[in-house]
Amino acid sequence: MVRQPGLSVRLKLTLSYAGFLMVAGALLLVVVWRFLLFYLPPDVQLGRGDFGPTRTDVIDAFLPRAGQAMLFLLVFGLVGGWFLAGRMLAPLSALTQATRLAARGSLSHRIELPGPQDEFRELADSFDDMLARLEAHVAEQQRFAANASHELRTPLAITQTLLEVARKDPDTDPRALVERLGIVNDRAIALTEALLLLSRADRQAFIREPVDLSLLAEEATETLLPLAEQRGITMEVTGATAPATGSPALLQQLTTNLVHNAIVHNLPGGGRVWVSTAEAADGTRLTVENTGAHLPPALVSTLVEPFQRGSERARSDHAGVGLGLAIAQTITRAHHGTLGLTAREDGGLVATVTLPSRAHLP
């Protein structure tokens, strides 16, 4: 936006200081003048004899001195106001410099304004916090973009390899080729849909409605029951009504992702999954617990990162695209909730989602 040139804030403050000082000085001189001349008639002598000053003499002597005093106040107000305004506005220079550096892409700069707490220090600290969050967000987006590019490149490379092999081998069975290409294409579609869902949840572009998490948990387990039976996993759903507010579609995806993750990352044959809902003092909870391999704490803390998988088996059989828990984390945060992951002592994982109930909404 093109703006017309104007006075700087420092100059405006300087003129304001000088103006107030001039007004205060003028009022003081007026009071003194009225005090000196109020009881003095125009023709009365003030001294002894015929040589005392008259009222006219007092006025003639007072006005030049008053003018000199006003001139001094003007110069003093301009110089002192310029100096004081510069001292007071010095923190804004640091803020401006940090803003320009951030606009050029340097998010690592911090103001770290010294001194006691005041409005400028509060603004600088808030700006530093914003830069820190923005830097972390940009780094996360860059890492996510790199991982997404890598993951999307994999099915394309597999497709290209299959086509090249088929081109060089005229005896290739077209039905087997089509079947393998279909599997790779399904994986690419699933990954793309997961990326779109993750972006949608991150933007919080949805309408909030009353939702019962217990019904979503039952629907998710019924949907994934064939997959659980195929892998020999026993599922159990418990819990009472769990009211919350949000997007029914996104919260259904959240619940489905957690249950699917619990089934996939489980003991083959004989594993168990427990899904429960409850309404606690701090909100509404959804808990998904499963048996499985022992997970070190260092690995648990990274499971919500995009394209992270909790077991080698999940990597080998392409049970997922590595975005299940990342999507769950994003959906939870979009609903002002928290997602906690805890490793079970006997092996497996406990995922706990806490959402604000309808009475705890901001």
C-alpha positions in Angstrom: 0.0 0.0 0.0 1.3 3.4 -1.0 0.9 6.0 1.8 1.4 9.7 1.8 4.5 10.9 3.7 3.8 12.3 7.1 5.4 13.3 10.4 7.3 10.7 12.4 6.0 9.5 15.7 9.1 11.0 17.4 8.4 14.4 15.9 4.7 14.3 16.8 5.6 13.4 20.4 8.2 16.2 20.5 5.7 18.8 19.3 3.2 17.5 21.8 5.7 17.8 24.6 6.7 21.3 23.5 3.1 22.3 23.0 2.0 21.2 26.5 5.0 22.9 28.1 4.2 26.1 26.3 0.5 26.0 27.4 1.5 25.3 31.0 4.1 28.1 30.9 1.5 30.5 29.4 -1.0 29.7 32.1 1.6 30.2 34.8 2.6 33.6 33.4 -1.1 34.6 33.1 -1.7 33.7 36.8 1.4 35.7 37.9 0.4 38.6 35.8 -3.1 38.7 37.2 -1.7 38.3 40.7 0.7 41.2 40.3 -1.7 43.6 38.6 -5.0 42.7 40.2 -4.8 45.2 43.2 -2.9 47.9 41.3 -4.9 50.8 39.9 -3.5 52.3 36.7 -2.4 55.7 38.2 -1.2 54.8 41.7 2.5 55.0 42.5 4.1 51.9 44.1 7.2 53.5 45.6 7.8 56.5 47.9 7.8 60.0 46.4 7.0 60.6 42.7 9.4 58.0 41.3 7.6 54.7 42.0 6.6 52.5 39.0 3.1 52.6 37.8 1.0 49.8 36.4 2.1 50.7 32.9 5.7 50.4 34.0 5.1 47.0 35.5 3.5 45.8 32.3 6.3 47.1 30.2 8.8 45.3 32.3 6.9 42.1 32.6 6.0 41.4 29.0 9.5 41.2 27.5 10.6 38.8 30.3 7.4 36.8 29.7 8.3 36.5 26.0 11.8 35.4 26.8 10.5 32.8 29.2 8.1 31.5 26.6 10.9 31.3 24.0 13.0 29.4 26.5 10.2 27.0 27.2 9.7 26.4 23.5 13.4 25.6 22.9 13.6 23.5 26.0 10.4 21.7 25.1 11.6 20.9 21.6 15.1 19.7 22.6 13.9 17.8 25.7 10.9 16.4 23.9 13.1 15.1 21.1 15.5 13.5 23.5 12.7 11.9 25.7 10.7 10.7 22.6 13.8 9.1 21.3 14.5 7.3 24.5 10.9 6.1 24.9 10.6 5.0 21.2 14.0 3.1 21.2 12.3 -0.3 21.7 10.2 0.3 18.6 13.4 0.4 16.5 14.2 -3.1 17.7 10.7 -4.2 16.9 10.9 -2.7 13.4 14.2 -4.3 12.7 12.9 -7.7 13.9 9.8 -7.3 11.7 11.9 -6.5 8.6 14.2 -9.5 9.3 11.1 -11.7 9.6 9.7 -10.3 6.4 12.9 -11.3 4.6 12.5 -14.9 6.0 14.8 -14.8 9.0 12.7 -16.2 11.8 15.5 -17.0 14.2 16.1 -13.4 15.3 14.8 -12.5 18.7 14.4 -9.0 20.2 15.0 -10.0 23.9 14.3 -6.5 25.0 16.0 -5.8 28.4 14.6 -3.7 31.3 11.6 -4.0 33.6 8.2 -5.1 32.4 6.2 -2.4 30.6 4.0 -2.1 27.5 7.0 -2.2 25.1 8.6 -5.2 26.9 5.3 -7.0 26.8 4.9 -6.3 23.1 8.5 -7.5 22.4 8.1 -10.7 24.4 4.8 -11.4 22.6 6.6 -10.8 19.3 9.4 -13.1 20.3 6.9 -15.8 21.2 5.2 -15.4 17.8 8.5 -15.7 16.0 9.3 -18.9 17.9 5.9 -20.4 17.1 6.1 -19.3 13.5 9.7 -20.7 13.1 8.6 -24.0 14.5 5.5 -24.1 12.3 7.5 -23.3 9.2 10.1 -25.9 10.1 7.3 -28.4 10.6 5.7 -27.6 7.3 9.0 -27.8 5.5 9.7 -31.2 7.0 6.2 -32.3 6.2 6.5 -31.2 2.6 9.8 -33.0 2.2 8.3 -36.2 3.7 5.2 -35.9 1.6 7.2 -35.5 -1.6 9.2 -38.6 -0.7 6.1 -40.6 0.1 4.3 -39.5 -3.1 7.4 -40.2 -5.2 7.5 -43.8 -4.0 4.3 -45.1 -5.7 5.2 -43.2 -8.8 8.6 -44.8 -9.0 7.1 -48.2 -8.4 4.6 -47.6 -11.2 7.4 -46.5 -13.6 9.5 -49.6 -12.7 6.5 -51.9 -13.3 5.8 -50.3 -16.7 9.5 -50.5 -17.8 9.7 -54.2 -16.8 6.5 -54.9 -18.7 7.8 -52.9 -21.7 11.0 -54.9 -21.9 9.3 -58.3 -21.2 6.6 -59.0 -23.8 5.6 -62.2 -21.9 4.5 -60.2 -18.9 1.0 -61.2 -17.6 -1.1 -58.1 -18.1 -3.6 -59.2 -15.4 -0.8 -59.4 -12.8 0.6 -56.1 -13.9 -2.8 -54.4 -13.7 -3.3 -55.9 -10.2 0.0 -54.6 -8.9 -0.6 -51.2 -10.5 -4.0 -51.1 -8.9 -2.4 -51.7 -5.4 0.2 -49.0 -6.0 -2.5 -46.6 -7.2 -4.8 -47.3 -4.2 -1.9 -46.4 -1.9 -1.2 -43.2 -3.8 -4.9 -42.2 -3.6 -5.0 -43.0 0.2 -1.9 -40.9 0.8 -3.3 -38.0 -1.2 -6.7 -38.1 0.6 -4.8 -38.2 3.9 -2.8 -35.2 3.0 -6.0 -33.3 2.0 -7.7 -34.3 5.3 -4.6 -33.2 7.3 -4.6 -29.8 5.5 -8.4 -29.4 6.1 -8.1 -30.1 9.8 -5.1 -27.8 10.1 -7.1 -24.9 8.6 -10.0 -25.6 11.0 -12.3 -25.2 8.0 -15.4 -27.0 9.4 -18.7 -26.3 11.2 -18.9 -27.3 14.9 -21.9 -29.5 15.9 -22.9 -31.5 19.0 -21.2 -34.9 18.8 -21.3 -38.0 21.0 -17.9 -39.7 21.0 -19.3 -43.0 22.3 -21.4 -43.3 19.1 -18.4 -42.5 17.0 -16.3 -45.2 18.9 -19.0 -47.8 18.2 -19.2 -46.9 14.5 -15.4 -47.0 14.1 -15.1 -50.5 15.8 -17.9 -51.8 13.6 -16.3 -50.5 10.5 -12.9 -52.0 11.3 -14.2 -55.2 12.8 -13.5 -57.2 9.6 -9.9 -56.0 9.6 -9.6 -57.0 13.3 -11.0 -60.4 12.7 -8.7 -61.0 9.8 -5.7 -60.2 12.0 -7.1 -62.2 15.0 -7.6 -59.0 17.1 -10.3 -58.9 19.8 -11.9 -55.5 20.3 -13.9 -54.3 23.3 -15.9 -51.0 23.5 -17.1 -49.6 26.8 -18.1 -46.2 28.1 -21.1 -44.0 28.6 -22.3 -40.9 26.7 -19.4 -38.6 25.9 -20.7 -35.2 24.6 -18.4 -32.9 22.7 -18.7 -30.2 20.0 -16.9 -30.3 16.6 -17.0 -31.7 13.1 -18.7 -35.1 13.1 -16.8 -36.2 10.0 -13.4 -35.1 11.4 -14.0 -36.6 14.8 -15.1 -39.8 13.2 -11.9 -39.8 11.2 -10.0 -39.2 14.4 -11.6 -42.2 16.1 -11.2 -44.4 13.1 -7.5 -43.6 12.8 -6.9 -44.4 16.4 -8.7 -47.7 16.3 -7.1 -48.6 12.9 -3.7 -47.8 14.4 -4.4 -50.0 17.4 -5.3 -52.9 15.1 -2.4 -52.6 12.7 0.3 -52.1 15.4 -0.8 -55.1 17.5 0.2 -58.7 18.2 -0.6 -60.9 15.2 -3.2 -63.4 16.4 -4.4 -62.9 20.0 -4.0 -59.2 20.3 -6.6 -57.0 22.0 -7.9 -53.5 21.6 -9.9 -51.5 24.2 -11.9 -48.5 23.3 -13.6 -46.4 26.0 -15.2 -43.0 26.4 -15.9 -41.0 29.6 -16.8 -37.5 30.7 -14.3 -36.2 33.2 -13.9 -32.9 35.1 -11.5 -31.5 32.4 -13.7 -32.5 29.4 -14.6 -35.6 27.4 -12.2 -38.4 26.9 -11.7 -41.1 24.3 -9.2 -43.8 25.1 -7.9 -46.4 22.7 -5.5 -49.0 24.1 -3.9 -52.0 22.4 -1.5 -54.7 23.0 1.7 -54.9 20.9 5.4 -54.6 20.9 7.3 -52.7 23.6 7.8 -49.1 22.6 10.6 -47.0 24.0 9.6 -43.5 25.2 11.8 -41.9 22.6 9.8 -43.6 19.8 6.4 -42.8 21.4 7.1 -39.1 21.4 7.7 -39.2 17.6 4.6 -41.2 16.6 2.5 -38.1 16.0 5.0 -36.8 13.5 3.9 -37.3 9.8 5.1 -40.5 8.1 6.2 -42.1 11.4 5.2 -45.8 12.0 5.5 -47.7 15.2 6.7 -51.0 14.0 8.7 -52.6 11.2 5.8 -54.8 10.3 3.6 -51.8 9.5 6.4 -50.6 7.2 6.7 -53.9 5.4 3.1 -54.7 4.8 2.0 -51.1 3.9 -0.7 -51.1 6.5 -0.8 -47.3 6.5 0.7 -44.2 4.9 2.2 -43.0 8.2 -0.3 -40.2 8.7 -2.9 -41.8 11.0 -1.6 -40.3 14.3 -0.5 -37.1 12.7 -4.1 -36.6 11.4 -5.4 -37.5 14.8 -3.1 -35.0 16.5 -4.1 -32.2 14.0 -7.9 -32.9 14.4 -7.5 -32.9 18.2 -5.8 -29.6 18.2 -8.3 -28.1 15.8 -11.0 -29.0 18.4 -9.0 -27.4 21.2 -8.1 -30.8 22.7 -5.1 -32.8 23.6 -3.8 -36.2 22.4 -1.6 -38.1 24.8 0.4 -41.3 23.9 1.7 -43.6 26.6 3.5 -46.9 26.2 2.0 -49.8 28.1 4.2 -51.8 30.5 3.2 -55.1 28.9 3.7 -53.7 25.4 1.4 -51.7 23.2 0.1 -48.1 23.3 -2.5 -46.0 25.1 -3.9 -43.1 23.1 -6.0 -40.6 25.1 -7.9 -37.8 23.4 -9.3 -35.1 25.7 -11.8 -32.7 24.1 -13.7 -29.8 25.8 -17.2 -30.9 26.7 -20.0 -28.6 25.8 -19.8 -27.0 29.2 -16.1 -26.3 28.9 -16.0 -24.8 25.4 -14.2 -21.4 25.2 
